Amino acid sequence: MLFDYDVVVIGSTPEGIYAAQKAVLLQARTALVTQTEKEYTDYNSFIYNRCLSEITNSVSKFEYNPWGIWQEAITTPKVSLQDIKSYGDLVTENITAEHSLGNLAALGVDVIYGKGEFCRLPKQAFLVGNRQLRSRNYLLATGTKYQIENKYQAAQLNCLTPDDLWQKDLNNFPKSLVIVGDSHRSLELAQGLARLGKQVTLTTSNKILLPGEAVAASQLLQAQFAADGITVLLNSSIEQIQAIENKIWLQIGDLALETEVVVFTHKTHLNITGLNLEGVGVTAFFNHISVNEKLQTRNKSIYACGDLLGGDFLPHIAQYQVDIALKNMLSFPWFKTDYRYLPTIILTQPNIARIGLTNLSSQQKKPAIYLVKQHFKSITQAQITGVTTGWCQFIIKANGEILGCTIVGDRSTEIINIVTLMIRHKIKLTRNPIQGLLRQDIPYVTPSYSEIFNQVAIAFHQQKIQRDRKLKNRLATWFDWRK
């Protein structure tokens, strides 16, 4: 037998465990190298940030009191950052138990504890201790870690990363902090901490809060941040930083700030130290590994996935990459990634979710393209919950093909999945305008947030009728004949 395995997964990250589980269920000979000396699954700070967002959003509803109940009748829950960390620990423990390395071993995965490295001679293999793992293909899934620049570490300042934050005892976490970063996670962290009563300043090098997203979504989120008491410094960076009497003094442009903690979320470090990737022809830069559309590195038998490829870490995108990589590794390398069909989500409040086009350029503003926008305040479910801020915006071709969708509002990260399926499987809004007035192709229930899709479909057909004079005349003739 030339190879011991069909797939060797390197790294016990969530995407690594997902890859090993899926590969063995496809009857592939699979091994997973943990790259740690003990059972450990690296969930970074994603789970904790999500818990922070959900809990603080629930608490803020009591403070906002959208139901109009007398304030004396409502007791606002008191939640501390340590309480949220404890809950995040419990959630992580439960998830880890469901996807434990022991469960993988029971499925037939050869789980190997320890760190290893690639070797090229006499034949390519992955060495772990005294074992030589020879496989048809290898999948790098070691993930990344946040990193503080050396100049800040050398100054011995009270600087943290999101990973450091959730590993600390948070009972006496400082009152004021500055968050530095351009990622979506920095936005989620800033809002969650502000809603716990922290004095938060967010500094980003971006000119707007959400570059690449709908402009209106960025403006709404910035207004919400102002309401939450967050100071946002756009197009800015730290010019000077030093410690003065247990405080941190920062110079950001013309502004001088004093704070107790600085949280850096903009630099990540690849967990690839000691893998000897250079020796097997894999090109790695400071923040990503170079891969082609099939997720192959320069060494065609070595694939990579997850946040090793750069950008904001989103679990569903990492799992999509694993699916593509496994198709190529276990059959023929014909499958390519296509991120047009994957939604992007931002777990702030309001939630922001989008897929495909977000804005129309001047070249795209043609009669054949429709931009349809409906607000959640007209939805029964939004009125019941008292959360009416937000909207749903579709960009649609005249034939009903959906080019893009942006949803801003409560639970938008859930209902975007319906649109994702429609775009993925090319399900169009009905072409027949008469049918369009009577029924829609998007399923929904009432009351629910998905009811917004029915209103979008009706508005789309109304726009279509108003733009097309011939169609309008045909409809008038039809109803005149019926009289």
Secondary structure by P-SEA (a helix, b strand, c coil): ccccccbbbccccaaaaaaaaaaaaaccbbbbbcccccccccccaaaaaaaaaaaaaaaaaaaaccccccccccccccccaaaaaaaaaaaaaaaaaaccaaaaaaaccccccbbbbbbccccbbbbcccbbbbccbbbbcbbbbbbccaaaaaaccccccaaaaaaccccccccccccccccaaaaaaaaaaaaaccbbbbbbccccccccccaaaaaaaaaaaaaacccccccccccbbbbcccbbbbbcccbbbbbcbbbbccbbbbcccccccccccccccccbbbbcccccccccccccccccccccccaaaaaaaaaaaaaaaaccccbbbbcccbbbbbccccbbbbccccccccccccccbbbbbbbccccaaaaaacccccbbbbbbcccccccccccccccccccaaaaaaaaaacccccccaaaaacccccccccccccaaaaaaaaaaaaaaaaacaaaaaaaaaaaaaac
